[in-house]
Amino acid sequence: MIPKKQIPTTAFVVEKPGAPFILQDVVLDEVRANEVLVEMKYTGLCHTDIVVQQGVIPVGDYPAVLGHEGAGIVRRIGSAVKDKSLQEGDLVFLSFTSCHEESCSPCSNGRHGFCSQMTDINFAGARGLSSTESPISFPDGKGPIRGQFFGQSSMSKLAVVDERSVVKSPAASGITIEDMGVLAPLGCGYLTGAGTIFNVLKPKPTSRLAVFGMGAVGLAALLAARSQGVETVIAVDIVDAKLELAKSLGASHTLNTKSISDLAQGLLDTFPDGVDYILDTTGVIPLLEAAVKALGHEGTLAIVGVARAGSSFNIDPLAFMMACKRVVGVIEGCGNPAVIVPQLIDLYKQGKFPVDRIAKIYPPDALEQALADLHSGRVIKPVIKWADL
């Protein structure tokens, strides 16, 4: 039985921007009325965790516990949690949070990734938008630790989670704890790629779609497009092994940008009229500029990757307008996790979203190896298994 009021656990703590992830003892507060205590079974490692750890994206206060692709078991439920079907022992996936207010047009229309308070709530908030409180602290009163990153701070064996970040695994899906290992990234990486396909680009089976970057987001987009019957999907990357994997997962064409001098021309050589849709996961400015050139008439570029602050890319505004092209930035797939996570679970069970092909499980004491493998491209999506602690 977990003791009341103070809940001891273990988490990866980042002391300050640029400091490493250090596994250490921490203490959680008791859950509040709108919170859920989740025993984490798996946590996916996302590029966003890394850039925040490095200090590239501000996160409010440090020290901090990051992590926003958690999956685990409900252990306590706050008295005012709105989902009355949620029970202790339920398997849940954790995703980003949003305001859920009727006055917020995106949230009220199911486009939670476009919530007007998205950045403030997920990066700077803790137990509420205007609150600096955190449910995590060091033992023996040694000070607070920034928590509820993306509503969860799931790089921890136990987490006090904002109820808006909790998605119950559908009972009919038959998902097991073991399944959760490869599905934990549903809350961000997989949701972002697939949601951009389902909610923003919406390609037809005859559409020509190019995906720049064969990481977890790009491959999830590829799988989502193929699940919708899209026949022409061009995978673009600089690593041959990733392109080979993309081909085995359904890409109709592959293109290594290291093998050509001009990416736009490389695409136009195969598709002289241009492609209909491009999803960029890289944020690399020369690739974005090439994407605009490679789009066909009425083509759309969806930007998912984060470019460096202050950077911009050049386009010919007249040619862009006359070709009726469109560029849109997409956050978290413009989706509602409560809708898209079960949808992706269903596709996984049907064999149409085989993310088990791109995930690798690591014990917590192998975090540095997991990060090194991710950086080198040896693994697409590393996932921490907390049961190994």
N, C-alpha and C positions, 0 to 999 in steps of 0.2 A: 504494500500500500504506500503510495507516494504521500509524504507528510503534507499537511495543509500549510497555507500562508507562505512558506518558503520552500521552493522546489529546487533541489540541487540537480545539476546536470553538467554536461560537458559540451563545449562549443569551440569553434574556430574563431578566435578574436583577432581583429586587425587593430593594433594599438594606435596607429596614425597613418596618414597617407604614405604609401610606399613601403609600409612595414609588412612583414610576411603574415600569413595565416598561422596562428599559434593555437594548438589544441590545449585547452585549459579548463579548469573547474569554474563554473559560474552558478549564479542563483537566479531563479525566476520568481516573480511575484505570483500570487494566486490570480486565477483568471478573473476578469471583470465581466459585467453582465453581457457584453457584446463580443466576448472572446471565447476561444476554444483552445484547450491544451492538446497538442498533438505529439505523440511519440513518433519521431521520424524513423522511417525504415530506410529511405533512400533520399538523396539530394543530388540533383543534377548540377554540374558546374557550368555556368554560363559566362560568356565573354563579358557581360555587364558586371558580374561579380569581380572580374579581374581588373577592369578599367576603374571601377570604384575603389578597389583595394590599392591601385596605383595612384589614386588621387586625380585621375583625369576627369571624372564626373564627381561633383560634390555630393556628399551624403548627409550633410548636417554635422552632427558631432562624432568625434572619435573618443575612445575606442568604440568599435562597432562589430556586430555580428552580421554578416551578409548571408547570401543564399536566398534564392527565390524560385527554386524548382523542387519543392519538397513533396514527399509522398509518405503517408504513414497511417497511424491509427488514432482515433479520437479517444482521449483519456478523461477529459472533463469538458463540460459544456456550460457556458455562462447562462444565467437565469433569463436573459432577454434575447437570446439568439433567435432570429426570426425563422430559420428553417427547423420547424418542429419535428421533421422526420429524422433529423440528425440524432444519433444515439452513441453512447460510449461503446467503443469496439468497432465502429464503422471505419471502413477504409476510405481515405480521402486523399485528393490531390490538391496541392496548394498553388495558387496563381497570383497574379497582381491584384491589387485592389483599386477601387474607384469610388466616387462619392455616392453613386446610386440615388442621387436626388432627382426628383421629378423636374426641378428647375434646370437641370443639366440636360440639354438637348441630346448629346451623344448617349448618355446613360439611359435616358428615358426611351430612346429608340434602339437600345440593344447594342450600341457601338461603344462599349465600355473602354476599349483601348484608346478612344479619342476623348475621354473624359476631360473636361476643362481644368480639373485639378490633378490630373494624372501625375505630373512631375512632383508637385508639392507633397501629395499623399504618399507616393511610393518611395521617393528619395529623401525627403526632408521631414516627413511626419513621423510621429511615434505615438501611438494611442490617440490618434485624432490629429487633424490638420494643424491646429494651433498649439498643440501640446508638445512640450519638450520632455515629457515623462517617458520612461522606458520600462518594460517589464523585466529587463535583465540587469544584473549588477554583479560585481565581484563579491566573493564571500567575505564575511567579517566586516562588512561596511566599508570596503575599500573604494567605493565609488560606482557610479552607474556605467552601463555599457549601452551604446545606441542599439536599439532593437526594432523589431517590426519593419525591417527593410522589406519593401514590397508587401507589407502586411504580415510578414512571416519570420524573416531571419532564420531560414531553415538549415543553415550550416551549424546545426546544434542537434543533440540527441533528443531533446525535448524543446518545444517552442510554444509560447503563448501567441496565438494567431488571431488576427482580426477576422471576424466571421465572414467578411466579404471576400476573403481570400480562399475560403474553403469550398471545394467542390466534392460532393459525395460521389464515390464510385457507384455507378448504377448496379443495383443488386442483380439484375437480370444478365449483366455482362459476364458474370463468372470470373471476374478478375481476382487473382490471388495476390498474396504479398510478394511472391516471387515475380509475378508479372510486373509489379510496380517498379521493379528495378529498371527496366528498359522504358517504362512509361512515365517515370518521374518528370522528365523534361517537357511533358505535355503542358505544364503551367506557363512556360515561356517560349523556349526555343522552337518546339514543334508547333505550338499554338501560333506563333508569329508567322512562320513560313506558310503553314496551311491556311491560317486565317486570311492572309493577304490574297491567297488564291480564291478562297471561298467568298470573302466579303468585299474585296476591293477590285481585283482584276476580273474575276468571273469569266475565265476563258471558255470558249466553246470547243467541242471536240476537234473542229477544223482549224482552230487558232494556232498561231506560231508563237511559242513562248520561249524566251531565253532566261535562264537563271544564272546570275553572276555570283560565284562563291559556293562551293560544295561543302560547307560546314553543316551543322545541324539544321539551321534555318533554311538554307538552300535545298538540302535534301528533303526536308519536310515539305517544302513547296513543290518539289519535283513529284514526290509521292502523292500529294494532294491533287495535283493536276492530272496525274495518271489515273487516280481513283475516279476522276470526273470524265475520263475518256479522252483527254487531250492527247493527240497522237504525236504532235511535233513539239518536243521539249529539248532545247539545246542547253547542255550543261557546260558552264565556263569556269575554269579554275587554272591554277598554275602547277598543280600537283597531279601527275599522271595517275597515281593510285586512287585518288579521289574521283577522277574522271572515269576510271574503270569501274569503280563502285557505282557511280551514277548510271553508267551504261547498264550494269547488271540490274539496277533498280527501275529501269524503264526509259532512260534518256534515249531519244532517237538520234541525237548528234552530240558530239563533245568537241570542245575547242580549248586548247591550252594556249593561254595568252603569251607564254614564253616562246611559243613556236612561230608567232606571227608578229609583224611590226605594227600592224594597224588592226585593232579588234573590230572596229566598225566595218572596215572593208572585208575582214574575214567573214563576218556575218552576211554582208551584202553579196559576197561571192557565191554563197549558197542560196541566199534568199534575196534576189535582186530588188524586190519590192519592199524589202525590210521586214521586220518581225512585228507582230501585233502587240506583244507585251514583253516587257523586261522587268524582272525583279532583281534588284541589286541588294546584296547582303554585305557588301565590302566597305562602302563609304569611300572608296578610292576615287579621287577626282578624275583622273584620266579615264577610268572606266565609266564614270557617269557621263562624261562628255562623249565617249564612244557610244554609249547607250542611246543618247538622244539622236545621234547621227544614224544609228542602225534601225531606229523605229520607222515603221511604215506609216502611211497616211492614217490619221486618227489613232496612232499608237500611243500606248501608255507606259510610262516608266514609274514603277513603285520603288521608292527608296526606303529600305529597311535598315541598312547599315548606317552607323553613325560616322559622319565625316569629322575631321578635326575641327575644333572650334575656330571660327573666323575664316574658314576656307570657303571657296565658291567655285562654281564651274561656269564656263563660258558657253553660251549658245547664241545662235543668230536669231534674234527675236522675230524678225519678219518671216524667215523661212520656217521657224517653229510655229508661228501663228498660221501661216498659209497651209501648212501640213496638218493643222488641227491636232497637234500632238499635246500630250498632257503629262505633267510630272506631279506625283503625289507622294508625300511622306506618310509612312504607315507605322503606327505604334501598336505593338501587341496584336497585330493582325486585325485591328479595328473590330475585335470580337468581344463577346460575352463569354467568359470562361465556363459559366454554368451551362452554356449551350454547346460550345465547340469542344470542350474536353470530352463529354460523353459521345459526341459525334466521332471524334478521333479514336476513342476506345472501341466503338462499334466497327470502324474501318479496320482497326488492328485485329480484332477478332475474326473479321472476314478475310484476313490475309492481304488487304489492300493498303495497309499502312505499316509495313514491316520494319519498324524502328529498332527491333532487336538486332537488325543488321548493322546499325550504326552506333550502338551504345556499348560501353565497356565498364564493368563494375570494379571498383577499387575499395580496399579497406581504408578507414580514416588515416592510418599511419602511412599510407602511400599517397597522400594528397600531393606532395611535391612531384612525385612521379607522374601522377595524373595530369597535373598542370604542364609538366614538361612534354608529355605525350600529346597533349592538346596543341601546344605551341608548335611542335615539330610536324604536326599533321599525321602522326602515327595513329591517332584515335580521333573520331569525329565528336563523340559526346561521352565524356567521362562522368561517372555517377558514383557517389560515395555510398557505401552500404554500412549503415550504423550498427547493424547487428554484429559486425565484426569488431566493435569496440569493446 
